[in-house]
């Protein structure tokens, strides 16, 4: 898994998890790394290849994605 999506609330993150799992998109609900955001305590980690489909499904489901991060960015390293 190499991408992290952040939501603006725990409720949005849980709704996103439910929608993505219903569409068989592999994910993990993880604590949001503090250097990324302090707004919501949970984030969604998923494969980079699923990001576009996930954004589309979540948009249709009314889930607001705050931002997406690549693996290097989520570790605090610049993405080259």
C-alpha positions as CSV (number, residue, x, y, z in Angstrom):
1,X,0.0,0.0,0.0
2,X,1.5,3.3,-1.0
3,X,-0.9,6.1,-0.7
4,X,-2.7,7.8,2.2
5,X,-5.9,9.7,1.8
6,X,-7.0,12.1,4.6
7,X,-10.5,13.1,5.5
8,X,-11.8,16.0,7.5
9,X,-13.4,13.9,10.2
10,X,-13.4,10.4,11.6
11,X,-17.0,10.0,10.4
12,X,-15.9,10.7,6.8
13,X,-13.0,8.2,7.2
14,X,-15.3,5.5,8.4
15,X,-17.8,6.2,5.6
16,X,-14.9,6.0,3.1
17,X,-13.8,2.7,4.5
18,X,-17.3,1.2,4.2
19,X,-17.7,2.4,0.6
20,X,-14.3,1.2,-0.6
21,X,-14.6,-2.2,1.1
22,X,-18.0,-2.6,-0.6
23,X,-16.3,-2.1,-3.9
24,X,-13.5,-4.6,-2.9
25,X,-10.7,-2.0,-2.8
26,X,-8.0,-3.2,-0.4
27,X,-7.3,-0.6,2.3
28,X,-6.2,-0.1,5.9
29,X,-7.7,2.5,8.3
30,X,-4.7,3.9,10.1
31,X,-3.9,6.7,12.6
32,X,-3.2,9.9,10.6
33,X,0.5,10.7,10.8
34,X,0.8,13.9,12.8
35,X,3.2,15.5,10.3
36,X,0.4,15.1,7.7
37,X,-2.6,16.4,9.5
38,X,-4.1,16.9,13.0
39,X,-7.6,17.4,11.8
40,X,-8.8,13.8,11.8
41,X,-7.3,10.9,13.8
42,X,-7.8,8.3,11.0
43,X,-6.6,8.1,7.4
44,X,-7.0,5.6,4.6
45,X,-4.0,3.7,3.3
46,X,-4.4,2.0,-0.1
47,X,-2.5,1.0,-3.2
48,X,-1.6,3.8,-5.5
49,X,-3.2,2.0,-8.4
50,X,-6.6,2.2,-6.6
51,X,-6.5,5.9,-5.8
52,X,-8.3,7.3,-8.9
53,X,-11.1,4.7,-8.6
54,X,-11.3,5.4,-4.8
55,X,-11.6,9.1,-5.4
56,X,-14.4,8.6,-7.9
57,X,-16.3,6.2,-5.6
58,X,-15.9,8.4,-2.6
59,X,-17.0,11.5,-4.6
60,X,-20.2,9.7,-5.6
61,X,-20.7,8.6,-2.0
62,X,-20.4,12.1,-0.7
63,X,-17.1,11.6,1.1
64,X,-14.8,14.6,1.3
65,X,-11.1,13.7,0.8
66,X,-8.9,16.4,2.2
67,X,-5.7,15.3,0.5
68,X,-3.8,12.4,-0.9
69,X,-0.2,11.6,-0.1
70,X,2.4,9.3,-1.7
71,X,4.4,6.9,0.5
72,X,7.4,9.2,0.6
73,X,5.4,12.2,1.5
74,X,3.6,10.3,4.2
75,X,7.0,9.5,5.8
76,X,7.9,13.2,5.8
77,X,10.3,12.9,2.8
78,X,9.9,15.0,-0.3
79,X,8.4,13.2,-3.3
80,X,10.9,13.6,-6.2
